[in-house]
Amino acid sequence: MSVLGIGIEQERPKVIGAGFWIRALARITDSLYCTIIGFVTGVCSAITLTILQRYSVIEPGWAHRMPHFIALLPASLLGTIIYHAISEGVYGASAGKFVFALRVLSESRTPCDIPSAFLREIAYFFDALFFGLVGYLSMDKTPLQQRYGDHWAGTIVVRTADVPPESRRSGRMFAFSLILASFACALPMWIAVVLVAAQ
């Protein structure tokens, strides 16, 4: 833009990162959602094993071989990581972030991609140490409210209203990303249950 022939660079409006507590509420919502996915996966696994027993693919007694929750923890953690990586990398929000009107963007305010979403999710386990104190202290140092995972992945979390028009994605894209992420979350748990119980 120029005024009286003098070139003036138009400043982009400043973006303020979403705060710790709203992001914590979004994470709790996602944890509840993933718990529901885990329950549905358990039911689907039991149905699968019943069908396999009916056709003599596995021997009876699989119910006693069902893995304990602790044995499923690695598969559950993997499913959760994949869930966040896909939902935030494809649409920019998990179910929890969608409910609380938050979006993940790159630092340049373009849509987040899957590798960046995957990296920030892996780093979440560091940020979550001491009940989230590590992430809170990191977020407190910057106006963009970036936890370490955001710094390492080059991402920010903002309110939906602050997302630039060119970086917004449609409601159909959210539905697609949520279905895909939910299926990907369930798959490692389903495989783990079926493989252990079928032995």
GROMACS elastic network, one bead per residue, 0.5 to 0.9 nm:
[ bonds ]
;  ai    aj funct       b0    kb
    1     6     6  0.85056   500
    1     7     6  0.61195   500
    1     8     6  0.54856   500
    1     9     6  0.62858   500
    1    10     6  0.65146   500
    2     5     6  0.55837   500
    2     6     6  0.52116   500
    2     8     6  0.54134   500
    2     9     6  0.81149   500
    3     6     6  0.52721   500
    3     7     6  0.66893   500
    3     8     6  0.71253   500
    4     7     6  0.84750   500
   11    14     6  0.84729   500
   12    15     6  0.88562   500
   15   143     6  0.85898   500
   15   144     6  0.72525   500
   15   158     6  0.74345   500
   15   162     6  0.65727   500
   15   163     6  0.87139   500
   16    19     6  0.88011   500
   16   143     6  0.61457   500
   16   144     6  0.53779   500
   16   145     6  0.76044   500
   16   157     6  0.88057   500
   16   158     6  0.67128   500
   16   159     6  0.82918   500
   16   162     6  0.81754   500
   17   139     6  0.89577   500
   17   142     6  0.87263   500
   17   143     6  0.64335   500
   17   146     6  0.72738   500
   17   156     6  0.65175   500
   17   157     6  0.56102   500
   17   159     6  0.74734   500
   18    21     6  0.86946   500
   18    22     6  0.71340   500
   18    23     6  0.70337   500
   18   102     6  0.73911   500
   18   144     6  0.74744   500
   18   145     6  0.63624   500
   18   146     6  0.87494   500
   18   156     6  0.83227   500
   18   157     6  0.56568   500
   18   159     6  0.61679   500
   19    22     6  0.59297   500
   19    23     6  0.64321   500
   19    24     6  0.87631   500
   19   139     6  0.78190   500
   19   140     6  0.88409   500
   19   144     6  0.87715   500
   19   145     6  0.62119   500
   19   157     6  0.86199   500
   19   158     6  0.86661   500
   20    23     6  0.52581   500
   20    24     6  0.60583   500
   20    25     6  0.87672   500
   20   135     6  0.82814   500
   20   136     6  0.63152   500
   20   139     6  0.72485   500
   20   140     6  0.86008   500
   20   145     6  0.76011   500
   21    25     6  0.62203   500
   21    26     6  0.85979   500
   22    25     6  0.50875   500
   22    26     6  0.62874   500
   22    27     6  0.86936   500
   22    97     6  0.88795   500
   22   100     6  0.72229   500
   22   102     6  0.87156   500
   23    27     6  0.61916   500
   23    28     6  0.86604   500
   23    96     6  0.85535   500
   23    97     6  0.73884   500
   23   100     6  0.81921   500
   23   102     6  0.80287   500
   23   157     6  0.85218   500
   24    27     6  0.50159   500
   24    28     6  0.62193   500
   24    29     6  0.86219   500
   24   132     6  0.85980   500
   25    28     6  0.50781   500
   25    29     6  0.62036   500
   25    30     6  0.86257   500
   25    96     6  0.75782   500
   25    97     6  0.86874   500
   25   100     6  0.80054   500
   26    29     6  0.50732   500
   26    30     6  0.62483   500
   26    31     6  0.86881   500
   26    94     6  0.84188   500
   26    95     6  0.79163   500
   26    97     6  0.51479   500
   26    98     6  0.81743   500
   26    99     6  0.73643   500
   26   100     6  0.63151   500
   26   102     6  0.84348   500
   27    31     6  0.61637   500
   27    32     6  0.87015   500
   27    94     6  0.89026   500
   27    96     6  0.61252   500
   27    97     6  0.76375   500
   28    32     6  0.63167   500
   28    33     6  0.86142   500
   28    96     6  0.75024   500
   29    32     6  0.51626   500
   29    33     6  0.62018   500
   29    34     6  0.86559   500
   29    95     6  0.75141   500
   29    97     6  0.83938   500
   29    99     6  0.84264   500
   30    34     6  0.60469   500
   30    35     6  0.84703   500
   30    84     6  0.88731   500
   30    94     6  0.71672   500
   30    95     6  0.61607   500
   30    97     6  0.80951   500
   31    34     6  0.51173   500
   31    35     6  0.61405   500
   31    36     6  0.87349   500
   31    80     6  0.85159   500
   31    96     6  0.85325   500
   32    36     6  0.64046   500
   32    37     6  0.87412   500
   33    36     6  0.51571   500
   33    37     6  0.63612   500
   33    38     6  0.86921   500
   33    95     6  0.76929   500
   33    96     6  0.81764   500
   34    38     6  0.60941   500
   34    39     6  0.86470   500
   34    76     6  0.89187   500
   34    79     6  0.87027   500
   34    80     6  0.70468   500
   34    83     6  0.85238   500
   34   182     6  0.79450   500
   34   185     6  0.76297   500
   34   186     6  0.85506   500
   35    39     6  0.62864   500
   35    40     6  0.87103   500
   36    39     6  0.50684   500
   36    40     6  0.62410   500
   36    41     6  0.84597   500
   37    40     6  0.51538   500
   37    41     6  0.59832   500
   37    42     6  0.85771   500
   37   182     6  0.70344   500
   37   183     6  0.86252   500
   37   185     6  0.75858   500
   37   186     6  0.63427   500
   38    42     6  0.61798   500
   38    43     6  0.87726   500
   38    76     6  0.78674   500
   38   185     6  0.84240   500
   38   186     6  0.65799   500
   38   189     6  0.74368   500
   38   190     6  0.88057   500
   39    42     6  0.50894   500
   39    43     6  0.64647   500
   39    44     6  0.87486   500
   40    43     6  0.51357   500
   40    44     6  0.61906   500
   40    45     6  0.85330   500
   40   186     6  0.84316   500
   41    45     6  0.59617   500
   41    46     6  0.85684   500
   41   186     6  0.59158   500
   41   187     6  0.80930   500
   41   189     6  0.70450   500
   41   190     6  0.59653   500
   42    45     6  0.50343   500
   42    46     6  0.62596   500
   42    47     6  0.86997   500
   42   189     6  0.81327   500
   42   190     6  0.71608   500
   42   193     6  0.78238   500
   43    46     6  0.51747   500
   43    47     6  0.63231   500
   43    48     6  0.86607   500
   44    47     6  0.50536   500
   44    48     6  0.60934   500
   44    49     6  0.86073   500
   44   190     6  0.76991   500
   45    49     6  0.61297   500
   45    50     6  0.85470   500
   45   189     6  0.88187   500
   45   190     6  0.58004   500
   45   191     6  0.83383   500
   45   193     6  0.65993   500
   45   194     6  0.62717   500
   46    49     6  0.51138   500
   46    50     6  0.61019   500
   46    51     6  0.86484   500
   46    63     6  0.81958   500
   46   193     6  0.86945   500
   46   194     6  0.82625   500
   47    50     6  0.50841   500
   47    51     6  0.62723   500
   47    52     6  0.86510   500
   48    51     6  0.52321   500
   48    52     6  0.62165   500
   48    53     6  0.86670   500
   48   194     6  0.77093   500
   49    53     6  0.60746   500
   49    54     6  0.85331   500
   49    58     6  0.77362   500
   49    62     6  0.74680   500
   49    63     6  0.87391   500
   49   194     6  0.67203   500
   49   197     6  0.78950   500
   49   198     6  0.74762   500
   50    53     6  0.51253   500
   50    54     6  0.61673   500
   50    55     6  0.88103   500
   50    60     6  0.89049   500
   50    62     6  0.87069   500
   51    54     6  0.50333   500
   51    55     6  0.64451   500
   51    56     6  0.86643   500
   51    57     6  0.86013   500
   52    55     6  0.53276   500
   52    56     6  0.62137   500
   52    57     6  0.50309   500
   52    58     6  0.58403   500
   52    59     6  0.86014   500
   52   198     6  0.87929   500
   53    57     6  0.56957   500
   53    59     6  0.59971   500
   53    60     6  0.62347   500
   53    62     6  0.84211   500
   54    57     6  0.76273   500
   54    58     6  0.83454   500
   54    60     6  0.89094   500
   55    58     6  0.79458   500
   56    59     6  0.64845   500
   56    60     6  0.85080   500
   57   198     6  0.86021   500
   58    62     6  0.78220   500
   58   197     6  0.89112   500
   58   198     6  0.57885   500
   58   199     6  0.78261   500
   59    62     6  0.69400   500
   59   198     6  0.75727   500
   59   199     6  0.86493   500
   60    63     6  0.81316   500
   61    64     6  0.57327   500
   61    65     6  0.71042   500
   61   197     6  0.87409   500
   62    66     6  0.63781   500
   62   196     6  0.88755   500
   62   197     6  0.51718   500
   62   198     6  0.62628   500
   62   199     6  0.81123   500
   63    66     6  0.53411   500
   63   197     6  0.70555   500
   64    67     6  0.84702   500
   64   197     6  0.78124   500
   65    68     6  0.88362   500
   65   196     6  0.68845   500
   65   198     6  0.76743   500
   65   199     6  0.78234   500
   66   193     6  0.65154   500
   66   194     6  0.81602   500
   66   196     6  0.66523   500
   66   198     6  0.85269   500
   67    70     6  0.80424   500
   67    71     6  0.59312   500
   67    72     6  0.67646   500
   67   192     6  0.82462   500
   67   193     6  0.63091   500
   67   196     6  0.63797   500
   67   197     6  0.67529   500
   68    71     6  0.53300   500
   68    72     6  0.66739   500
   69    72     6  0.50802   500
   69    73     6  0.63590   500
   70    73     6  0.51212   500
   70    74     6  0.82212   500
   71    74     6  0.72352   500
   71    75     6  0.83471   500
   71   192     6  0.88155   500
   72    75     6  0.53842   500
   72    76     6  0.60224   500
   72    77     6  0.86521   500
   72   189     6  0.67214   500
   72   192     6  0.68515   500
   72   193     6  0.75272   500
   73    77     6  0.60459   500
   73    78     6  0.85130   500
   73   189     6  0.87131   500
   74    77     6  0.51486   500
   74    78     6  0.61475   500
   74    79     6  0.85595   500
   74   188     6  0.89732   500
   74   189     6  0.87767   500
   75    78     6  0.50736   500
   75    79     6  0.60925   500
   75    80     6  0.86379   500
   75   187     6  0.87456   500
   75   188     6  0.52369   500
   75   189     6  0.52040   500
   75   190     6  0.87384   500
   75   191     6  0.85977   500
   75   192     6  0.67188   500
   76    79     6  0.50503   500
   76    80     6  0.62276   500
   76    81     6  0.87206   500
   76   185     6  0.76808   500
   76   186     6  0.80899   500
   76   188     6  0.70531   500
   76   189     6  0.58440   500
   77    80     6  0.50814   500
   77    81     6  0.62419   500
   77    82     6  0.86609   500
   77   185     6  0.89212   500
   78    81     6  0.51783   500
   78    82     6  0.62292   500
   78    83     6  0.85336   500
   78   185     6  0.75730   500
   78   188     6  0.70423   500
   78   189     6  0.86440   500
   79    82     6  0.51723   500
   79    83     6  0.60182   500
   79    84     6  0.87742   500
   79   181     6  0.88500   500
   79   182     6  0.86709   500
   79   184     6  0.64585   500
   79   186     6  0.62520   500
   79   187     6  0.71625   500
   79   188     6  0.59100   500
   79   189     6  0.70853   500
   80    84     6  0.63701   500
   80    85     6  0.85865   500
   80   121     6  0.89524   500
   80   184     6  0.87328   500
   80   185     6  0.56968   500
   80   186     6  0.87076   500
   81    84     6  0.54252   500
   81    85     6  0.61265   500
   81    86     6  0.86572   500
   81   118     6  0.70193   500
   81   121     6  0.60228   500
   81   122     6  0.69243   500
   81   185     6  0.78440   500
   82    85     6  0.50118   500
   82    86     6  0.60226   500
   82    87     6  0.84086   500
   82   118     6  0.72759   500
   82   121     6  0.85852   500
   82   181     6  0.69275   500
   82   182     6  0.89914   500
   82   184     6  0.64200   500
   82   185     6  0.60736   500
   83    86     6  0.54870   500
   83    87     6  0.60667   500
   83    88     6  0.83697   500
   83    94     6  0.78584   500
   83   178     6  0.82985   500
   83   180     6  0.82478   500
   83   182     6  0.61926   500
   83   183     6  0.82770   500
   83   184     6  0.62684   500
   83   185     6  0.50774   500
   83   186     6  0.88006   500
   84    87     6  0.52542   500
   84    88     6  0.57213   500
   84    89     6  0.77991   500
   84    93     6  0.81365   500
   84    94     6  0.61303   500
   84   117     6  0.70632   500
   84   118     6  0.73330   500
   84   121     6  0.67137   500
   84   181     6  0.72432   500
   84   185     6  0.87709   500
   85    88     6  0.55538   500
   85    89     6  0.55324   500
   85    90     6  0.81303   500
   85    94     6  0.88051   500
   85   113     6  0.85033   500
   85   114     6  0.56209   500
   85   115     6  0.74798   500
   85   116     6  0.79386   500
   85   119     6  0.80863   500
   85   120     6  0.82761   500
   85   121     6  0.66841   500
   85   181     6  0.80304   500
   86    89     6  0.50146   500
   86    90     6  0.56343   500
   86    91     6  0.79874   500
   86    92     6  0.88652   500
   86    94     6  0.84409   500
   86   113     6  0.87038   500
   86   114     6  0.60687   500
   86   117     6  0.74712   500
   86   118     6  0.78924   500
   86   177     6  0.66599   500
   86   178     6  0.81959   500
   86   180     6  0.74121   500
   86   181     6  0.54025   500
   86   184     6  0.83212   500
   87    90     6  0.54794   500
   87    91     6  0.57605   500
   87    92     6  0.65058   500
   87    93     6  0.57739   500
   87    94     6  0.50035   500
   87    95     6  0.79234   500
   87   114     6  0.85017   500
   87   117     6  0.85743   500
   87   174     6  0.77960   500
   87   176     6  0.88955   500
   87   177     6  0.51046   500
   87   178     6  0.58644   500
   87   179     6  0.88379   500
   87   180     6  0.78004   500
   87   181     6  0.55879   500
   87   182     6  0.86272   500
   88    91     6  0.54621   500
   88    94     6  0.56638   500
   88    97     6  0.89351   500
   88   103     6  0.78825   500
   88   104     6  0.64533   500
   88   105     6  0.88024   500
   88   112     6  0.69113   500
   88   113     6  0.76014   500
   88   114     6  0.71996   500
   88   117     6  0.59630   500
   88   118     6  0.87174   500
   88   177     6  0.82065   500
   89    92     6  0.56580   500
   89    93     6  0.78663   500
   89   104     6  0.82625   500
   89   111     6  0.78349   500
   89   112     6  0.53498   500
   89   115     6  0.74187   500
   89   116     6  0.72985   500
   89   117     6  0.53081   500
   89   118     6  0.78297   500
   89   177     6  0.86232   500
   90    93     6  0.82329   500
   90   111     6  0.84575   500
   90   112     6  0.76079   500
   90   113     6  0.66018   500
   90   114     6  0.66119   500
   90   173     6  0.76488   500
   90   174     6  0.80627   500
   90   176     6  0.86721   500
   90   177     6  0.58936   500
   91    94     6  0.79926   500
   91   103     6  0.84562   500
   91   104     6  0.86372   500
   91   111     6  0.79140   500
   91   112     6  0.80372   500
   91   113     6  0.87873   500
   91   168     6  0.86302   500
   91   169     6  0.64176   500
   91   170     6  0.83079   500
   91   173     6  0.61128   500
   91   174     6  0.55600   500
   91   175     6  0.89346   500
   91   176     6  0.85317   500
   91   177     6  0.60976   500
   91   178     6  0.85204   500
   92    97     6  0.86062   500
   92    98     6  0.87307   500
   92   102     6  0.84369   500
   92   103     6  0.52047   500
   92   105     6  0.66631   500
   92   111     6  0.66217   500
   92   112     6  0.60760   500
   92   113     6  0.81810   500
   92   117     6  0.86843   500
   92   168     6  0.87157   500
   92   169     6  0.81000   500
   92   174     6  0.83799   500
   93    96     6  0.75668   500
   93    97     6  0.51808   500
   93    98     6  0.55546   500
   93   101     6  0.85902   500
   93   102     6  0.67390   500
   93   103     6  0.51803   500
   93   104     6  0.61936   500
   93   174     6  0.78316   500
   93   177     6  0.88576   500
   93   178     6  0.89519   500
   94    97     6  0.51877   500
   94    98     6  0.60412   500
   94    99     6  0.86220   500
   94   102     6  0.89502   500
   94   103     6  0.85286   500
   94   174     6  0.86217   500
   94   177     6  0.84508   500
   94   178     6  0.71554   500
   94   181     6  0.85960   500
   95    98     6  0.50709   500
   95    99     6  0.62239   500
   95   100     6  0.87800   500
   95   174     6  0.88683   500
   95   178     6  0.70732   500
   96    99     6  0.51762   500
   96   100     6  0.63810   500
   96   101     6  0.85596   500
   96   102     6  0.84317   500
   97   100     6  0.51686   500
   97   101     6  0.58958   500
   97   103     6  0.65282   500
   97   104     6  0.86204   500
   98   102     6  0.59380   500
   98   103     6  0.73456   500
   98   160     6  0.86179   500
   98   174     6  0.86101   500
   99   102     6  0.77917   500
  100   159     6  0.84239   500
  100   160     6  0.89094   500
  101   158     6  0.85557   500
  101   159     6  0.58298   500
  101   160     6  0.52201   500
  101   161     6  0.80560   500
  102   157     6  0.65607   500
  102   158     6  0.56021   500
  102   160     6  0.52266   500
  102   161     6  0.86556   500
  103   111     6  0.89858   500
  103   156     6  0.82852   500
  103   157     6  0.55478   500
  103   158     6  0.54764   500
  103   159     6  0.61877   500
  103   160     6  0.57508   500
  103   162     6  0.89268   500
  103   163     6  0.74726   500
  104   109     6  0.88980   500
  104   111     6  0.73193   500
  104   112     6  0.61021   500
  104   117     6  0.83482   500
  104   155     6  0.66937   500
  104   156     6  0.57624   500
  104   158     6  0.65637   500
  104   159     6  0.89377   500
  105   108     6  0.76815   500
  105   109     6  0.53363   500
  105   110     6  0.57536   500
  105   113     6  0.84631   500
  105   154     6  0.86783   500
  105   155     6  0.55464   500
  105   156     6  0.54089   500
  105   157     6  0.62955   500
  105   158     6  0.75656   500
  105   163     6  0.80533   500
  105   167     6  0.81597   500
  106   109     6  0.50802   500
  106   110     6  0.53641   500
  106   111     6  0.60178   500
  106   112     6  0.51140   500
  106   113     6  0.80858   500
  106   116     6  0.82452   500
  106   150     6  0.88487   500
  106   153     6  0.81911   500
  106   154     6  0.58001   500
  106   156     6  0.60036   500
  106   157     6  0.86516   500
  107   110     6  0.74242   500
  107   112     6  0.89049   500
  107   150     6  0.88485   500
  107   154     6  0.55349   500
  107   155     6  0.50154   500
  107   156     6  0.58346   500
  108   111     6  0.87620   500
  108   154     6  0.85625   500
  108   155     6  0.83573   500
  109   112     6  0.83399   500
  109   155     6  0.84273   500
  109   156     6  0.80776   500
  109   163     6  0.73853   500
  109   164     6  0.71506   500
  109   167     6  0.71459   500
  110   163     6  0.88144   500
  110   164     6  0.81472   500
  110   166     6  0.78847   500
  110   167     6  0.54622   500
  110   168     6  0.89267   500
  111   166     6  0.89143   500
  111   167     6  0.54669   500
  111   168     6  0.76917   500
  111   169     6  0.86163   500
  112   115     6  0.85971   500
  112   116     6  0.65849   500
  112   117     6  0.67005   500
  112   155     6  0.70890   500
  112   156     6  0.89407   500
  113   116     6  0.55509   500
  113   117     6  0.61891   500
  113   118     6  0.86560   500
  114   118     6  0.59328   500
  114   119     6  0.85522   500
  115   118     6  0.50290   500
  115   119     6  0.61911   500
  115   120     6  0.87016   500
  115   153     6  0.83448   500
  116   119     6  0.51117   500
  116   120     6  0.62081   500
  116   121     6  0.85386   500
  116   150     6  0.87085   500
  116   152     6  0.86181   500
  116   153     6  0.50229   500
  116   154     6  0.72697   500
  116   155     6  0.73913   500
  117   120     6  0.52555   500
  117   121     6  0.61310   500
  117   122     6  0.87015   500
  117   153     6  0.73044   500
  117   155     6  0.82437   500
  118   121     6  0.51408   500
  118   122     6  0.62607   500
  118   123     6  0.86796   500
  118   153     6  0.85239   500
  119   122     6  0.51960   500
  119   123     6  0.62556   500
  119   124     6  0.86702   500
  119   149     6  0.69842   500
  119   150     6  0.86502   500
  119   152     6  0.75206   500
  119   153     6  0.58288   500
  120   123     6  0.50241   500
  120   124     6  0.61874   500
  120   147     6  0.89384   500
  120   148     6  0.80460   500
  120   150     6  0.58049   500
  120   151     6  0.84032   500
  120   152     6  0.70567   500
  120   153     6  0.55485   500
  120   154     6  0.86493   500
  120   155     6  0.79696   500
  121   125     6  0.75005   500
  121   149     6  0.70213   500
  122   125     6  0.62026   500
  122   126     6  0.79806   500
  122   149     6  0.76736   500
  123   126     6  0.53293   500
  123   127     6  0.63907   500
  123   128     6  0.86749   500
  123   148     6  0.70163   500
  123   150     6  0.83862   500
  123   152     6  0.81075   500
  123   153     6  0.88575   500
  124   128     6  0.58342   500
  124   129     6  0.86833   500
  124   135     6  0.81270   500
  124   147     6  0.84522   500
  124   148     6  0.80507   500
  124   149     6  0.60764   500
  125   128     6  0.51807   500
  125   129     6  0.67018   500
  126   129     6  0.55678   500
  126   132     6  0.86246   500
  126   134     6  0.73175   500
  126   135     6  0.78142   500
  126   148     6  0.80627   500
  126   149     6  0.81512   500
  127   130     6  0.85762   500
  127   131     6  0.87583   500
  127   132     6  0.58862   500
  127   133     6  0.73728   500
  127   134     6  0.50450   500
  127   136     6  0.78361   500
  127   138     6  0.84021   500
  127   147     6  0.67243   500
  127   148     6  0.64396   500
  127   149     6  0.70712   500
  128   131     6  0.56711   500
  128   133     6  0.69007   500
  128   134     6  0.64853   500
  128   135     6  0.62562   500
  128   136     6  0.87829   500
  129   132     6  0.53390   500
  129   133     6  0.64683   500
  129   134     6  0.59238   500
  129   135     6  0.78127   500
  130   133     6  0.53769   500
  130   134     6  0.68217   500
  131   134     6  0.80956   500
  132   135     6  0.53637   500
  132   136     6  0.60654   500
  132   137     6  0.86898   500
  133   137     6  0.60634   500
  133   138     6  0.85424   500
  134   137     6  0.54084   500
  134   138     6  0.64026   500
  134   139     6  0.87740   500
  134   147     6  0.80961   500
  134   148     6  0.82981   500
  135   138     6  0.51115   500
  135   139     6  0.61203   500
  135   140     6  0.85678   500
  135   146     6  0.81370   500
  135   148     6  0.64387   500
  135   149     6  0.83585   500
  136   139     6  0.51025   500
  136   140     6  0.60859   500
  136   141     6  0.89491   500
  136   145     6  0.86168   500
  136   146     6  0.89421   500
  136   147     6  0.69807   500
  137   140     6  0.51078   500
  137   141     6  0.67902   500
  137   147     6  0.79670   500
  138   141     6  0.56296   500
  138   142     6  0.75590   500
  138   145     6  0.76220   500
  138   146     6  0.66004   500
  138   147     6  0.50679   500
  138   148     6  0.62340   500
  139   142     6  0.59117   500
  139   143     6  0.79090   500
  139   144     6  0.75506   500
  139   148     6  0.79419   500
  140   143     6  0.76612   500
  140   145     6  0.63151   500
  140   146     6  0.81548   500
  140   147     6  0.86036   500
  141   144     6  0.87520   500
  141   145     6  0.73225   500
  141   146     6  0.82566   500
  142   145     6  0.53218   500
  142   146     6  0.66599   500
  143   146     6  0.80535   500
  144   156     6  0.66850   500
  144   157     6  0.78976   500
  144   158     6  0.82988   500
  145   150     6  0.88551   500
  145   156     6  0.75065   500
  145   157     6  0.77299   500
  146   149     6  0.75836   500
  146   150     6  0.52280   500
  146   151     6  0.61783   500
  146   155     6  0.76522   500
  146   156     6  0.60877   500
  146   157     6  0.75503   500
  147   150     6  0.52457   500
  147   151     6  0.64732   500
  147   152     6  0.88262   500
  147   156     6  0.87264   500
  148   151     6  0.50198   500
  148   152     6  0.61495   500
  148   153     6  0.84834   500
  149   152     6  0.51757   500
  149   153     6  0.59747   500
  149   154     6  0.81971   500
  149   155     6  0.80574   500
  150   153     6  0.51271   500
  150   154     6  0.55358   500
  150   156     6  0.59816   500
  150   157     6  0.82500   500
  151   154     6  0.51488   500
  151   155     6  0.65720   500
  151   156     6  0.82082   500
  152   155     6  0.79547   500
  158   161     6  0.81442   500
  158   162     6  0.63484   500
  158   163     6  0.71221   500
  159   162     6  0.54236   500
  159   163     6  0.70400   500
  160   163     6  0.54250   500
  160   164     6  0.89793   500
  160   168     6  0.85975   500
  161   164     6  0.82110   500
  162   165     6  0.89592   500
  163   166     6  0.82715   500
  163   167     6  0.64029   500
  163   168     6  0.64278   500
  164   167     6  0.53721   500
  164   168     6  0.66242   500
  165   168     6  0.53911   500
  165   169     6  0.87820   500
  166   169     6  0.84549   500
  169   172     6  0.82956   500
  169   173     6  0.63747   500
  169   174     6  0.75924   500
  170   173     6  0.51944   500
  170   174     6  0.66524   500
  170   175     6  0.89577   500
  171   174     6  0.50028   500
  171   175     6  0.63512   500
  171   176     6  0.86418   500
  172   175     6  0.50812   500
  172   176     6  0.61370   500
  172   177     6  0.85437   500
  173   176     6  0.50257   500
  173   177     6  0.60158   500
  173   178     6  0.84854   500
  174   177     6  0.51081   500
  174   178     6  0.59995   500
  174   179     6  0.85372   500
  175   178     6  0.52185   500
  175   179     6  0.61814   500
  175   180     6  0.85521   500
  176   179     6  0.53415   500
  176   180     6  0.61299   500
  176   181     6  0.84758   500
  177   180     6  0.51287   500
  177   181     6  0.58376   500
  177   182     6  0.83457   500
  178   181     6  0.50753   500
  178   182     6  0.58779   500
  178   183     6  0.84674   500
  179   182     6  0.51846   500
  179   183     6  0.61900   500
  179   184     6  0.85730   500
  180   183     6  0.52673   500
  180   184     6  0.61472   500
  180   185     6  0.85663   500
  181   184     6  0.50076   500
  181   185     6  0.59858   500
  181   186     6  0.86207   500
  182   185     6  0.50009   500
  182   186     6  0.62604   500
  182   187     6  0.86816   500
  183   186     6  0.51830   500
  183   187     6  0.61225   500
  184   187     6  0.52631   500
  184   188     6  0.74252   500
  185   188     6  0.67693   500
  185   189     6  0.76370   500
  186   189     6  0.54949   500
  186   190     6  0.60937   500
  186   191     6  0.86955   500
  187   190     6  0.50843   500
  187   191     6  0.61080   500
  187   192     6  0.85298   500
  188   191     6  0.52054   500
  188   192     6  0.60936   500
  188   193     6  0.86710   500
  189   192     6  0.50810   500
  189   193     6  0.61592   500
  189   194     6  0.85923   500
  190   193     6  0.52937   500
  190   194     6  0.61515   500
  190   195     6  0.84974   500
  191   194     6  0.52915   500
  191   195     6  0.59491   500
  191   196     6  0.84739   500
  192   195     6  0.53408   500
  192   196     6  0.61056   500
  192   197     6  0.84269   500
  193   196     6  0.54299   500
  193   197     6  0.59337   500
  193   198     6  0.82609   500
  194   197     6  0.52792   500
  194   198     6  0.57539   500
  194   199     6  0.86126   500
  195   198     6  0.52588   500
  195   199     6  0.64896   500
  196   199     6  0.55859   500
